[in-house]
Amino acid sequence: MRACGRQKAAWLAAALLLALILPRAAALADGAGKPAPALPMKARFAQKSVAAGDEARLDLSFSLPEGAKLAEPITVRGLSSPPLSVKRTEGGLEVSLLADSLGSFRVDALTLDFTGKDGKPGTFKSEPAAVSVTTQLASNPAAQSPRPAKDILRVGFPWRRWLVPALAAALLAAAGFGLLRYLRRRRTRLETIIRIPPHETALAALAALENEEGLRPKDSAFRISLVLRAYMESLRGFPAVEMTTEEIAQKSVLEEDRGLLPVLRETDLAKFAEFVLSQDDRSRQIALVRSYVEATRPRPETPGASPEAAP
């Protein structure tokens, strides 16, 4: 009887021990299967507002646990498009993005991976962030003032250091091959170079433009502007074809040149602001440019006329 009682007591103690150990073991097993919770990360734009097409700087602030380090390469996940650059700062990261939307530029919740002191992976997670986007587009296309395009933003590529030398070597090889082929085939010959005066080129282009039918208003504006800019460049000596209308206005000091600035501004509106020029506008602009060319073209010298007799 005593042996039977002792056996029952042993079984009861074993059952009680299992009841205490099994729930904790199950909880530890569940905790080991789940990833560690993400640590907080603050996302805030450095600017209060940014112009459309400009660079928006997003500051990511976080605190790495002791002994932890960011995963290499540093990758910010959750961005809709690749960043322009990612820089380390004292309190986290500075991410440069292209503001490619109107009204508001928004980024969703972002995540950033790191490795803990014990080698286990961890994650930072931020809340969404947004910045106001401004624009200089006018509601009325006729009131739109064109401005020069922005400079191209530089984007780094890991293969850039090899691309430039490779292209340079290819260009040198092509140039050497072309020069060698030219020297082998070169023959001595006389060439007569016929140069057409700039005013004749401009008048011929205006005549062809005036007689051409079915030309779209925007194409007509591009051609009128090009004829005027090319003639003004040959006449005044500054690169009018590559300059904006406002830059040409600063260079134009003569009254006859300034009288053509309205034509350049009207064609700019037709080229860049969807302003539609009528047929009457086109004819008027061609007539103004033709009058300008005729008034500024070189005059043939009269035989026997002396310099003192010239007006």
C-alpha positions, 0 to 999 in steps of 0.5 A: 500500500505504501509503495502504491501511494508513493508511485501515485505521488511521483506521477502527480509531481511529474504531471504538475511539473509538465503542466508548468513547463509545457506552456512556457516552452510553447511560448518560447517556441512561438516567440522564436518563430516570429521576427523581432518587431521593427524599431521606429524611424522618423522620416521628415523632408528638409524643405517646407516646399519644393518646386516641381522637378527639383531635388527633395531631401528626405531626412531619416532619423533613427538610433542604432542599438549598441553594436548594431550596423546598417546592412550593406549596401544601404537600401531604403525599401518602400520608395516608388522610384530609385533615389538620386543619392543616399548619404550618411548623416550624424543622426541617420540618412539623407535621401535625395529624391526627384519631386515628380508630382504636382500638388504634393510629393509623398513617400509611403512607410519606409523600412531600413535593414540592420544587423544586431550585435548578435548577428540577427537581422533587424528593421527600422520602419517609418511613417509616411511623409509628404512635402508641398510641391510648387509650380510656375505654370500659369492657368492661362497659357497666353500668360505663361512666361517660358524659362530655361530648362533646369540643369540635369541632376547628376546620378551616380552609377557604380560602372561610371568609372569604367564607362568614360575611359572605355568610351574615350578609347573607342572614340580614339580608335575610331578617330585613328581609323578614320584618319588613316583611311582618309590619308590613304584615299586623299587626293589633291583637288581644288574646291570652290566654296560657295557661301550664301549670304545670311540674308539670302538664306533667311529670305529663301527660308521665309518664302518657302515657309510662306508657300508651304501648306498644311503646316502645323502652327507649332512647326511654323512657330519653330521655323519662324523662330529659327530663321530669325535667331539664325539671321540675328546670330550672323548679324550681331555676333552672339549665339542667338540660336542657343539663347533664350528670348530674355537673354536675347533681349539683354543683348539687343540694344538697337531699336530695330532688334528690339522690335522683333522681340514680340515675335520671339515671345509669341513663337515661344508661347506656341512652342512651349505653352500650347498657344495656337497661332492663327494663319493671320499671326503666321503671315504677320510674323513672316512679314515682320521678319522679312522687313527686318532682314531687308532693313538690315541686309548689306547694301551694294556699293554704288560705283563712283560713290564716295564714303563722304556722300553716304548718309 
